[in-house]
Amino acid sequence: MYNNENYDEFEALLNEYLPAEEKTKVRARGVIAQRDRNFAYLDVQGQPTSVRVRNEELLDYNIGDEVEILLVGETEDGEFIIGSRRRVDMENSLKRIEEAFENKEILTGKIVKRIKGGYIVEALFHQGFLPNSLSEINMNEGDNFIGKEVQVMIKDIQVEKDKKTKKITFSRKDITLQKEEQEFSQLKVGDVVKAEVTDILDFGLSVKIGHLKGFVHISEISWKKLEKLTNEFKKGDIIEGVVISLEAEKKNVKLSIKALTRNPWEVIAETVGVDSVVDGKVTKLLPYGAFVEIADGVEGLVHMSDFTWNKKKVNLGEFVQVGDNIKVRVLEFVPAERKLKLGIKQLCENPWDSAEERFAVGKELTAKVLEVKPFGLFAEVEPGVDVFIHQSDYNWQGEVNKKFSVGDTINFKVIELNMDDNKIKGSIKALTKSPWEVALENYKVGQTVEKEIKNIMDFGLFLNLSKGVDGFVPTQMASKDFIKNLKDKFKVGDVVKAQIVEIDKEKQRIKLSIKKIEQEEERRENQELLSKYGTSSTEE
């Protein structure tokens, strides 16, 4: 509020315009006879001497003009009578001033001077005090208002008993408050108004509606979610909104921009329902799914579990990118709650519904490699159906250095089907016969083979029958003669002749005997000697 102490300078300035002493206070009419630098001198009938009036009180008059003045005293030396045109104007306008105060009328005044705490303003020939707090003038721009006309309202008039002058307090703020009151009283909820953006906040827009302050919450700006308001608005923008709330006490007005248009959720509900297939645009990717806009202001979520029918963890970036235009199926739609759940995998039938038949164990299938890991690979059999092949199932020889690349087409056989987890395990090597199966076809009990010693152990010899299949010769079958240490007679790489004496299908083991071969050769040799000489080598 303004401070009465600031009147001290105001009164000192006011007294410069008034006579130091008032004795007569009689109205008279006179003619301006002459002027000097400071005063005008008037001839007034019935007065023994000229009447002196300050020039600044007669700026609108010339020599020869007749002027009504108020005789208020005389100079100390008695040479001149003191007159005042200002006093006449002030008396004439005094009633007008009082009426303006009573009626809260807006007056036009001129800022005469800037003083401590405010400004001297003259209106209707009366000077008054305009405190800074009621001036609505920026302190840094105050000097620019000197000499300019402004609209003011009389805030207060005070008359002290020991003084004949009145103290007038002017206000510009009261004009604003009056206009705010008038403008606010004319508003009602539902009105459409124009407003100027005065500030942009994280949670909404501060606006000005005429002289009133208003606010648009971020949730009332658009039907769609806005991330950053500074991307959409700037100070000084003119916006249009619907009045949704009026706070009489603070004269605050709340607006809604989005209320100017129909709720897009209600609009889309007229043509879209559960199970509808619609076009949409990906607006955002999150760890748990992707948001897709199917109409301006209408977004739904495609949860990561609704991208593919398999239960493998989804890397969303492999399916969609922000800005992609895609088709989705509506899974759940509650317009009143702005709830929309969408799906991609539901655009096609669940391949797992017929998996037991189509992907049964033993089925030979084709797939495209999606991902290669150190322990195996993942490949797509068809959309929503992946197969995992462990590196041990690449081939029968256990060659883990087999190379596969993303995009390769592979053939495999299903070796495991898990309907609970929607998983298929496959094998590439299962497409061909195992080395053991080949061995069963190629080797029989009693068959004699010549094979290389692969390894020598204390308990026997291992022979390399074929790739992936070893034969075993126990120590007791390694020779017809007693051998204390096999390495004394054999070494790795030696080719030996042995006879298959046992094939264990369950244990996948083939047992051979070198001893049996040696014994048979010895018998054959004896028979040849008997046949030739009639005697055997054992008789010699």
Buried (B, 14 or more C-beta within 10 A) or exposed (E): EBEEEBBEBBEEBBEEBBBEEBEBBEEBEBEBBEBEEEBBBBBBEEBEBBBBBBEEBBEEBEEEEEBEBBBBBBBEEEEBBBBBBBBBBBBEBBEBBEEBBEEEEBBEBBBBBBBEBBBBBBBBBBBBBBBBEBBBBEEEEBEEBEEEEBEBBBBEBEEEEEEEBBBBBBBBBBBBBBBBBEBBEEBEEEBEBEBBBBEBEEEBBBBBBBBBBBBBBBEBBBBBEEEEBEEEBEEEBEBEBBBBEBEEEEBBBBBBBBBEEEBBBEBBBEEBEEEEEBEBBBBBBEEEBBBBBBBEBBBBBBBBBBBBBBBBEBEBEEBBEEEEEBEBBBBEBEBEEBEBBBBBBBEEEEBBEEBEEBBEEEBEBEBEBBBBEEEBBBBBBBBBBBBBBBBEBBBBEEEEEEEBEEEEEBEBBBBEBEEEEBBBBBBBBBEEEBBBEBBBEEBEEEBEBEBEBBEBEEEBBBBBBBEBBBBBBBBEBBBBEEBEEBEEBBEEEEEBEBBBBEBEEEEBBBBBBBBBBBBBEEEEEBEEBEEEEEEBEEEE
